[in-house]
């Protein structure tokens, strides 16, 4: 991952990370999902959600309000 991005959320559920990303984008925060799921064994690995460092506190506050995770 490039410098300037912070991992703010991890989950094994694709729908949860997608919901979190959508909510952040609705709030004007750019978010990126990195998929670390194993393609052969989907029970291994997780999804990571990244935002710009300067938006980290705002993004975490949004996710805490809706209690994703």
N, C-alpha and C positions, 0 to 999 in steps of 0.2 A: 504494500500500500504506500502511496505517496506520502511525503511529509505534509503535515498540516491537517491530518484527518484523525479522529478519535473514535474508537470502538465504544459505543454506548449501550449496546444491547446484543445479547446472544440468546438463541433458542434453537431447538431441534425442529420446531414447527414452522413450515413455510408460510402458512396463513397469518401467523402472529407477526412475523417480521415484515410481511407485506402490509399488514394493517398499520404497523408502527411507521413504516416508511411513508405511507399515504397520509397519515395524520401530520407527520412532520412537514411534508411537502405542502399540505394545505395551510400550514402555519408559516410558509415561506422559507423553510429550512431545507437545503439540499441534503439528500441522504442517498447512500449507496449500500446495496446488499452484496456481501461476499458469501458465496455458497461453498462451504467446506464439507458438504455431504459426500460420502463415498458412493460412487455410481453403482458399484456392485452390491454393497451392503448399506442400504439407505437408513438403517438404524444407527449407523456410525456417523459422527460429524454433526456440525451445526451451521446455522446461518449467523452471520455477524452484520450488524448495522453500524455504519460509520457516518459521522457528520464532520463538518469543518470544526477545527479546534475552537474558533471564536464563537461558535454556536452551541458548544457542548452543554453549557449550563441551561440554556433555554430549551434545548431538545430534551434533556433529562427531565426538566420540570414538566414539559408536556406529557411525556410518557408516564411520569409518576401520577399526574392528575387522572389519567385514564386507567392506571394500574395494569398496563400490559405486562405480562410475564409472570 
